[in-house]
């Protein structure tokens, strides 16, 4: 069970100040994507969110994975609604990260079952 947490720690540690968002900034089209690419703190939150999401989707059973994917898609729509509002985007990321951290914590408490 320690292996996924080690992978998470290594992945998060690898996110250096030079890291890019979880999507190609050169192809950013929407106002929220452009703002994320232009704002270091949002960029960092985006990378953390993507790492946590990727780890969880590989750990969770299929039904939970599907729900998490649906929740992520709903969250992305909410994020897009923020447009260029940095405070709104920051709040959206903090809210989503709280959920993902909670899911990971629950998974750990259950011993990965």
C-alpha positions as semicolon CSV with decimal commas, in nm:
position;residue;x (nm);y (nm);z (nm)
1;X;0,000;0,000;0,000
2;X;0,291;0,234;0,048
3;X;0,387;0,216;-0,318
4;X;0,103;0,443;-0,445
5;X;0,183;0,702;-0,180
6;X;0,550;0,685;-0,267
7;X;0,457;0,735;-0,632
8;X;0,242;1,034;-0,536
9;X;0,520;1,186;-0,327
10;X;0,774;1,138;-0,604
11;X;0,533;1,277;-0,863
12;X;0,454;1,584;-0,656
13;X;0,820;1,638;-0,574
14;X;0,901;1,625;-0,944
15;X;0,672;1,922;-1,005
16;X;0,934;2,191;-1,020
17;X;0,878;2,562;-1,070
18;X;0,948;2,503;-1,438
19;X;0,667;2,248;-1,469
20;X;0,386;2,321;-1,709
21;X;0,014;2,278;-1,663
22;X;-0,137;1,932;-1,713
23;X;-0,231;2,035;-2,066
24;X;-0,032;2,188;-2,349
25;X;-0,018;2,561;-2,283
26;X;0,082;2,620;-2,643
27;X;-0,262;2,485;-2,739
28;X;-0,458;2,665;-2,466
29;X;-0,770;2,811;-2,622
30;X;-1,017;2,895;-2,347
31;X;-0,978;3,192;-2,112
32;X;-0,941;2,963;-1,808
33;X;-0,665;2,759;-1,975
34;X;-0,475;3,072;-2,079
35;X;-0,504;3,216;-1,728
36;X;-0,381;2,889;-1,574
37;X;-0,080;2,890;-1,805
38;X;-0,004;3,255;-1,724
39;X;-0,043;3,223;-1,345
40;X;0,224;3,018;-1,166
41;X;0,010;2,934;-0,862
42;X;-0,277;2,809;-1,080
43;X;-0,035;2,618;-1,298
44;X;0,102;2,442;-0,989
45;X;-0,248;2,361;-0,861
46;X;-0,338;2,221;-1,202
47;X;-0,037;1,990;-1,201
48;X;-0,111;1,870;-0,847
49;X;-0,475;1,807;-0,936
50;X;-0,380;1,611;-1,248
51;X;-0,128;1,396;-1,061
52;X;-0,374;1,313;-0,784
53;X;-0,651;1,242;-1,035
54;X;-0,428;1,010;-1,240
55;X;-0,316;0,816;-0,933
56;X;-0,670;0,777;-0,804
57;X;-0,816;0,665;-1,135
58;X;-0,565;0,379;-1,138
59;X;-0,636;0,282;-0,775
60;X;-1,014;0,300;-0,753
61;X;-1,254;0,023;-0,856
62;X;-1,435;0,072;-1,188
63;X;-1,761;0,216;-1,047
64;X;-1,578;0,469;-0,833
65;X;-1,349;0,554;-1,123
66;X;-1,649;0,632;-1,344
67;X;-1,801;0,860;-1,079
68;X;-1,469;1,036;-1,027
69;X;-1,440;1,091;-1,404
70;X;-1,794;1,230;-1,419
71;X;-1,719;1,459;-1,125
72;X;-1,400;1,576;-1,298
73;X;-1,588;1,662;-1,616
74;X;-1,846;1,859;-1,415
75;X;-1,563;2,036;-1,233
76;X;-1,398;2,129;-1,563
77;X;-1,722;2,297;-1,674
78;X;-1,728;2,493;-1,349
79;X;-1,362;2,586;-1,394
80;X;-1,432;2,712;-1,746
81;X;-1,707;2,935;-1,608
82;X;-1,440;3,120;-1,406
83;X;-1,289;3,255;-1,726
84;X;-0,992;3,477;-1,637
85;X;-1,094;3,529;-1,273
86;X;-0,785;3,409;-1,082
87;X;-0,963;3,405;-0,744
88;X;-1,245;3,194;-0,888
89;X;-0,999;2,954;-1,052
90;X;-0,799;2,926;-0,731
91;X;-1,116;2,847;-0,533
92;X;-1,218;2,587;-0,793
93;X;-0,883;2,413;-0,768
94;X;-0,876;2,422;-0,389
95;X;-1,226;2,274;-0,378
96;X;-1,142;1,996;-0,623
97;X;-0,812;1,917;-0,452
98;X;-0,992;1,890;-0,118
99;X;-1,218;1,622;-0,270
100;X;-0,930;1,433;-0,433
101;X;-0,722;1,447;-0,116
102;X;-1,020;1,315;0,079
103;X;-1,074;1,025;-0,161
104;X;-0,706;0,934;-0,139
105;X;-0,719;0,955;0,240
106;X;-1,026;0,727;0,254
107;X;-0,862;0,484;0,018
108;X;-0,556;0,473;0,245
109;X;-0,770;0,419;0,557
110;X;-0,937;0,121;0,390
111;X;-0,603;-0,028;0,300
112;X;-0,662;0,008;-0,072
113;X;-0,969;-0,216;-0,079
